[in-house]
Amino acid sequence: MGNRRNILLYPVSLIYGLITGTRNFLYNTGVFSSREFHIPVICVGNITVGGTGKTPHTEYLAELLSDNFRVAVLSRGYKRKTRGFRIASSSSSVSEIGDEPMQIYRKYPKVLVTVDRNRVNGVKKILQNNPDTEVIILDDGFQHRSLTPGYAILLSDFQRPIPTDHMLPYGNLRESKHNMRRADVILITKSPESITPIQRRLIMKEMNKAPYQNLYFTSLVYKTPLRLFFDDNQANDPGFPSQGSGGGIVLVTGIANPTPFKEYLEKTYSEIIHLSFPDHHNFKEKDIEKIISAYNDLKSPAKYVYTTEKDAVRLREFTNIAEPVRSAFYYIPVGIKFFNNDKEEFDNLIIDYVRKNKRNNRISERKRN
C-alpha cells in the first residue's frame, strides 16, 4: 500500500467507519452475542488490510505449543473452492483448504489444521471431532466478534503503524484504531534489524498501549532455501552466494507486500526478474510459461527461480515443469524473531495462559468448588 491517498475517498471512509463502529458497539454492549469456549483460544489478527505476517506468527505459536499441548489451528481458508468445516489431511489440496492452511499443515504434522469461515462453528467442530484438543489458534480472527478469544494478539506492520492510519478506503484500517484495546498483546511486525532503542520507545509511545497490554517487536527471518519439488525436510542449499557476489533469479511472488522479500534477495543477487502476482494468486499454465520464459532471459550463468513459502504450496501442484527450471526452483521459508529478551517473556505469557486455562484445569476447579 502506498502513502498517496485520494482525498475524495475520505467521506466514504467516514461512512465505513460509522458502519464498523456501530457493529462493534452492538457487540460491546451485548446486543450482538459473542460466544466463549472453555478451552484456551488464542487469536492472531490485525485491523489493517495487507500482509502483517499473520501466518509466520501463527506458525510460531503452533511450534511453541505443539510439544506440550494438543494444538489445533482454525483458519478461514481464504480463496478455497469449498465451503464449511474442513480438516487438512494428506489428500487435501490447496483448492480445498487454502494456501496458508496447507502451508501450516505441511510444516507441522502434529498440529490439527482446520478451516471454516464461521469461527464459532469451526471451534465446535474441532471439539466434536477432536475432544482432546487443548488449545486452538485462530489464524486471522481479530475481527470475528461472534467469537470471543481468551487471548488476542494484534499485529501492526512497522511501516504502516495503526495509530497514523485511516479507515478504508482512504487508508488501510478495517476498523477504528481504538479497537486495539481488545488485544492482550500488540506485536510490531517486520521491524528492521537496525531499529534503535530510541525508535522503539517512540513507537511504543505512539501506540499508546493500555496498562494491561504487552507490546513487542518482531522481524522476519528468511531461512535456508528449499527445493520446491523435493522433500521439504531436505535443506537443499543451492550454493547460496555471499552477499553481492552476483547470480540471477526469477522472483515469483503472489503475496500482499513482496518488497521486503525482494530487498532481501537484492543483497545477494545482481540480476532479478520479478514476476509479481496478486495476493493468493491462483497460478495457471500461462503463468508457468512466463516463469520459464523469464528464466531463459536471465543472463547470469548461475540462475534460479525463487518464490515465497506461501506461493510454493500452489506452485508445487505443477508437476509437469521440465528441466532445467524444475531443479532450479526454490522457496524460502520465513520465520519470526523477537528483539532482545522479549522472546522469553512472550513465550511465558502464552504458555502460562494455556496451562491455566486448559479444559481439564477448569473441570478440576469446578469440582473443588
C-alpha positions as CSV (number, residue, x, y, z in Angstrom):
1,M,0.0,0.0,0.0
2,G,1.4,3.4,-1.0
3,N,1.3,6.5,1.1
4,R,-0.6,8.5,-1.5
5,R,-4.2,9.0,-0.5
6,N,-7.2,10.1,-2.6
7,I,-8.9,12.8,-0.5
8,L,-12.2,12.1,-2.4
9,L,-12.3,8.7,-0.6
10,Y,-12.2,10.3,2.8
11,P,-16.1,10.8,3.1
12,V,-16.5,7.1,2.1
13,S,-14.1,6.1,4.9
14,L,-16.2,8.1,7.4
15,I,-19.3,6.1,6.4
16,Y,-17.4,2.9,6.5
17,G,-16.1,3.8,10.0
18,L,-19.6,4.5,11.1
19,I,-20.8,1.1,10.0
20,T,-17.9,-0.8,11.6
21,G,-18.2,1.4,14.7
22,T,-21.9,0.6,15.1
23,R,-21.2,-3.1,14.7
24,N,-18.5,-3.1,17.4
25,F,-20.8,-1.0,19.7
26,L,-23.5,-3.6,19.4
27,Y,-21.1,-6.4,20.3
28,N,-19.6,-4.4,23.1
29,T,-23.0,-3.7,24.7
30,G,-24.2,-7.3,24.3
31,V,-26.9,-6.5,21.7
32,F,-25.0,-8.9,19.4
33,S,-23.9,-12.0,21.2
34,S,-20.4,-13.4,21.2
35,R,-19.5,-17.0,22.1
36,E,-16.8,-18.0,24.5
37,F,-15.4,-21.5,25.0
38,H,-14.0,-23.3,28.0
39,I,-10.7,-24.0,26.2
40,P,-7.7,-21.8,25.5
41,V,-8.4,-19.9,22.3
42,I,-5.6,-17.6,21.0
43,C,-6.4,-15.2,18.2
44,V,-3.8,-13.8,15.8
45,G,-5.0,-11.0,13.7
46,N,-4.9,-7.4,12.5
47,I,-7.2,-4.5,11.7
48,T,-5.4,-3.4,8.6
49,V,-5.6,-4.8,5.0
50,G,-2.4,-6.2,3.5
51,G,0.2,-8.5,4.9
52,T,1.3,-8.0,8.5
53,G,2.8,-11.5,8.9
54,K,-0.2,-13.4,10.4
55,T,0.9,-16.8,9.1
56,P,4.5,-16.7,10.4
57,H,3.3,-15.7,13.8
58,T,0.6,-18.4,13.8
59,E,3.3,-20.9,12.9
60,Y,5.5,-19.6,15.7
61,L,2.7,-20.2,18.2
62,A,2.0,-23.7,16.8
63,E,5.6,-24.6,17.1
64,L,5.9,-23.1,20.6
65,L,2.8,-25.1,21.9
66,S,2.8,-28.3,20.0
67,D,5.5,-30.1,22.0
68,N,3.5,-29.8,25.2
69,F,-0.2,-29.4,24.2
70,R,-2.6,-30.8,21.6
71,V,-2.9,-27.8,19.2
72,A,-5.5,-27.0,16.6
73,V,-5.3,-24.1,14.1
74,L,-8.5,-22.7,12.7
75,S,-8.3,-20.6,9.6
76,R,-10.8,-19.2,7.1
77,G,-9.1,-20.9,4.2
78,Y,-9.1,-17.8,2.0
79,K,-9.9,-18.4,-1.7
80,R,-10.5,-22.1,-1.3
81,K,-13.2,-23.5,-3.5
82,T,-15.0,-25.4,-0.8
83,R,-17.4,-24.4,2.0
84,G,-18.0,-25.2,5.6
85,F,-15.7,-27.0,8.0
86,R,-12.7,-29.0,6.7
87,I,-9.8,-30.8,8.3
88,A,-6.5,-30.8,6.5
89,S,-5.1,-34.2,5.5
90,S,-2.5,-35.8,3.3
91,S,-5.2,-35.9,0.5
92,S,-6.1,-32.2,0.8
93,S,-5.4,-29.8,-2.0
94,V,-4.9,-26.0,-1.9
95,S,-8.3,-25.6,-3.6
96,E,-10.0,-27.5,-0.7
97,I,-8.4,-25.8,2.3
98,G,-6.4,-22.7,1.0
99,D,-2.7,-22.0,0.6
100,E,-1.9,-20.8,4.2
101,P,-3.6,-23.7,6.0
102,M,-1.8,-26.1,3.6
103,Q,1.5,-24.4,4.4
104,I,0.9,-24.9,8.1
105,Y,-0.2,-28.5,7.7
106,R,2.9,-29.4,5.7
107,K,5.2,-27.8,8.3
108,Y,3.5,-29.0,11.5
109,P,2.1,-32.5,11.0
110,K,1.4,-32.9,14.8
111,V,-1.0,-29.9,14.6
112,L,-4.6,-30.3,13.7
113,V,-5.2,-27.8,10.9
114,T,-8.8,-26.9,10.1
115,V,-10.7,-24.3,8.1
116,D,-14.2,-22.7,8.5
117,R,-15.3,-19.2,7.7
118,N,-17.7,-19.4,10.6
119,R,-15.3,-19.4,13.5
120,V,-17.8,-20.4,16.2
121,N,-18.9,-23.4,14.1
122,G,-15.2,-24.2,13.5
123,V,-14.4,-24.4,17.2
124,K,-17.5,-26.5,17.8
125,K,-16.5,-28.9,15.1
126,I,-12.9,-29.2,16.4
127,L,-14.1,-30.1,19.8
128,Q,-16.6,-32.6,18.4
129,N,-14.1,-34.3,16.2
130,N,-11.1,-34.0,18.4
131,P,-12.3,-33.6,22.0
132,D,-8.7,-34.0,23.4
133,T,-7.7,-30.6,21.8
134,E,-6.1,-28.4,24.5
135,V,-5.6,-25.1,22.6
136,I,-7.0,-23.5,19.5
137,I,-5.1,-20.8,17.5
138,L,-7.3,-18.6,15.3
139,D,-5.4,-17.5,12.2
140,D,-6.8,-14.0,11.3
141,G,-9.7,-13.9,13.8
142,F,-9.4,-10.5,15.5
143,Q,-12.4,-9.1,13.7
144,H,-14.7,-12.1,14.1
145,R,-16.6,-10.7,17.0
146,S,-19.1,-13.6,17.2
147,L,-16.3,-15.5,19.0
148,T,-14.5,-14.0,22.0
149,P,-11.0,-15.4,22.2
150,G,-9.3,-16.0,25.6
151,Y,-6.2,-14.3,24.4
152,A,-5.9,-11.8,21.5
153,I,-2.7,-10.9,19.6
154,L,-2.8,-7.9,17.3
155,L,-0.2,-7.3,14.6
156,S,0.8,-3.9,13.4
157,D,3.2,-3.5,10.4
158,F,6.3,-1.4,11.3
159,Q,6.0,0.5,8.1
160,R,2.2,1.1,8.5
161,P,1.6,1.8,12.2
162,I,-2.1,1.6,13.2
163,P,-2.3,5.0,15.1
164,T,-1.3,7.0,12.0
165,D,-3.5,5.1,9.5
166,H,-7.1,5.8,8.4
167,M,-10.2,3.9,7.7
168,L,-10.8,2.1,4.4
169,P,-10.9,3.1,1.6
170,Y,-9.0,6.3,2.4
171,G,-6.5,4.3,4.5
172,N,-5.9,0.7,5.3
173,L,-7.9,0.2,8.6
174,R,-10.7,-2.3,8.6
175,E,-12.0,-0.8,11.9
176,S,-11.1,2.1,14.2
177,K,-7.7,2.2,15.8
178,H,-9.5,2.4,19.2
179,N,-10.3,-1.3,18.9
180,M,-6.6,-2.0,19.5
181,R,-7.8,-2.1,23.2
182,R,-9.3,-5.6,22.6
183,A,-5.8,-7.0,22.2
184,D,-3.8,-8.6,25.1
185,V,-0.6,-8.3,23.1
186,I,0.5,-6.0,20.3
187,L,3.3,-7.1,18.0
188,I,5.1,-4.6,15.8
189,T,5.9,-6.8,12.9
190,K,8.5,-6.6,10.1
191,S,10.7,-4.4,12.2
192,P,14.1,-3.6,10.8
193,E,17.2,-5.1,12.4
194,S,18.7,-1.6,12.6
195,I,15.9,-0.2,14.9
196,T,17.4,1.7,17.8
197,P,16.1,1.7,21.4
198,I,15.1,5.3,21.0
199,Q,13.0,4.4,17.9
200,R,11.4,1.6,19.9
201,R,10.4,3.9,22.7
202,L,8.9,6.5,20.3
203,I,6.8,3.8,18.6
204,M,5.7,2.4,22.0
205,K,4.6,5.9,22.9
206,E,2.8,6.4,19.6
207,M,0.9,3.1,20.1
208,N,-0.4,4.3,23.4
209,K,-1.0,0.8,24.7
210,A,-3.2,0.2,27.7
211,P,-1.6,-0.8,31.1
212,Y,-2.8,-4.4,30.7
213,Q,-1.3,-4.8,27.2
214,N,2.2,-6.1,26.4
215,L,4.0,-4.8,23.3
216,Y,6.9,-6.4,21.5
217,F,8.8,-6.0,18.3
218,T,9.4,-8.8,15.8
219,S,11.2,-9.1,12.5
220,L,11.1,-11.6,9.6
221,V,13.8,-14.2,9.3
222,Y,14.5,-15.8,5.9
223,K,15.7,-19.3,6.2
224,T,17.7,-21.8,4.1
225,P,16.2,-22.1,0.6
226,L,14.5,-25.5,-0.1
227,R,13.8,-27.2,-3.4
228,L,10.2,-26.8,-4.5
229,F,10.0,-30.3,-6.0
230,F,11.9,-32.3,-3.4
231,D,11.3,-33.4,0.2
232,D,10.6,-30.4,2.4
233,N,12.8,-31.8,5.1
234,Q,15.9,-31.7,3.0
235,A,17.7,-28.4,3.4
236,N,18.8,-28.3,-0.3
237,D,21.0,-25.3,-0.2
238,P,21.6,-24.1,-3.8
239,G,25.0,-22.8,-3.1
240,F,23.6,-19.6,-1.8
241,P,26.1,-16.9,-2.9
242,S,27.7,-14.5,-0.4
243,Q,26.2,-11.0,-0.4
244,G,26.8,-9.1,-3.5
245,S,28.6,-12.0,-5.3
246,G,26.1,-12.0,-8.2
247,G,23.9,-14.6,-9.9
248,G,20.5,-14.3,-11.4
249,I,17.0,-15.2,-10.2
250,V,13.4,-15.1,-11.3
251,L,11.4,-14.0,-8.3
252,V,7.8,-15.2,-8.3
253,T,5.5,-13.6,-5.7
254,G,1.8,-13.8,-5.1
255,I,1.7,-12.0,-1.7
256,A,0.3,-8.7,-0.4
257,N,3.7,-7.0,0.1
258,P,6.7,-8.6,-1.7
259,T,9.0,-5.6,-1.2
260,P,10.9,-6.9,2.0
261,F,11.4,-10.3,0.3
262,K,12.8,-8.7,-2.9
263,E,15.0,-6.4,-0.9
264,Y,16.4,-9.3,1.0
265,L,17.3,-11.1,-2.3
266,E,18.8,-7.9,-3.8
267,K,21.6,-8.1,-1.2
268,T,22.8,-11.4,-2.9
269,Y,21.7,-11.4,-6.5
270,S,22.8,-8.9,-9.1
271,E,20.1,-9.8,-11.6
272,I,16.5,-10.2,-10.6
273,I,13.4,-10.5,-12.9
274,H,10.4,-10.1,-10.6
275,L,7.1,-11.6,-11.6
276,S,4.6,-10.1,-9.2
277,F,1.1,-11.6,-9.0
278,P,-1.9,-10.6,-6.7
279,D,-2.1,-12.0,-3.2
280,H,-3.3,-15.6,-3.1
281,H,-2.9,-15.8,-6.9
282,N,-4.3,-18.9,-8.5
283,F,-1.5,-19.8,-10.8
284,K,-2.3,-21.0,-14.4
285,E,-0.3,-22.7,-17.1
286,K,0.3,-19.4,-18.8
287,D,1.9,-18.1,-15.6
288,I,4.3,-21.1,-15.6
289,E,5.2,-20.2,-19.2
290,K,6.0,-16.7,-18.1
291,I,8.3,-18.1,-15.4
292,I,10.1,-20.4,-17.9
293,S,10.5,-17.5,-20.3
294,A,11.9,-15.2,-17.7
295,Y,14.3,-17.9,-16.6
296,N,15.6,-18.3,-20.1
297,D,16.0,-14.5,-20.3
298,L,18.4,-14.4,-17.3
299,K,22.0,-13.6,-18.5
300,S,23.8,-14.9,-15.4
301,P,25.5,-18.3,-15.7
302,A,24.2,-19.3,-12.3
303,K,20.4,-18.8,-12.2
304,Y,17.5,-19.9,-10.1
305,V,13.7,-19.4,-9.6
306,Y,12.8,-18.3,-6.1
307,T,9.4,-18.0,-4.6
308,T,7.7,-17.5,-1.2
309,E,6.7,-20.3,1.1
310,K,3.0,-19.4,0.6
311,D,3.3,-19.4,-3.2
312,A,5.2,-22.7,-3.1
313,V,2.2,-24.7,-1.9
314,R,0.3,-23.6,-5.1
315,L,3.2,-23.9,-7.5
316,R,4.0,-27.4,-6.2
317,E,0.9,-28.7,-8.0
318,F,2.5,-28.0,-11.4
319,T,4.4,-31.3,-11.5
320,N,5.0,-31.0,-15.3
321,I,7.6,-28.3,-15.1
322,A,10.6,-29.5,-17.1
323,E,14.3,-29.3,-16.5
324,P,16.4,-27.2,-16.0
325,V,13.7,-25.0,-14.4
326,R,12.4,-27.8,-12.2
327,S,15.7,-28.3,-10.5
328,A,16.3,-24.5,-10.2
329,F,13.0,-23.8,-8.4
330,Y,13.4,-23.0,-4.7
331,Y,11.3,-21.4,-2.0
332,I,12.4,-19.6,1.1
333,P,10.7,-20.4,4.4
334,V,10.0,-17.4,6.7
335,G,10.1,-17.3,10.5
336,I,10.0,-14.5,13.1
337,K,12.5,-13.2,15.6
338,F,11.8,-11.2,18.8
339,F,14.1,-8.4,19.8
340,N,16.3,-8.5,22.9
341,N,14.9,-10.7,25.6
342,D,11.2,-10.3,24.5
343,K,11.0,-13.9,23.2
344,E,11.3,-15.5,26.7
345,E,8.7,-13.1,28.1
346,F,6.3,-13.6,25.2
347,D,6.7,-17.4,25.3
348,N,6.0,-17.5,29.0
349,L,2.8,-15.3,28.6
350,I,1.4,-17.7,26.0
351,I,2.4,-21.0,27.8
352,D,1.1,-19.7,31.2
353,Y,-2.2,-18.7,29.6
354,V,-2.7,-22.2,28.1
355,R,-1.7,-24.0,31.2
356,K,-4.0,-22.0,33.5
357,N,-7.0,-22.3,31.1
358,K,-6.8,-25.9,29.9
359,R,-10.2,-27.5,30.0
360,N,-9.1,-30.2,32.5
361,N,-7.9,-27.5,34.8
362,R,-11.3,-25.8,34.7
363,I,-13.1,-29.0,35.3
364,S,-10.9,-29.7,38.4
365,E,-11.5,-26.2,39.6
366,R,-15.3,-26.6,39.3
367,K,-15.1,-29.9,41.2
368,R,-13.2,-28.4,44.0
369,N,-15.6,-25.5,44.3
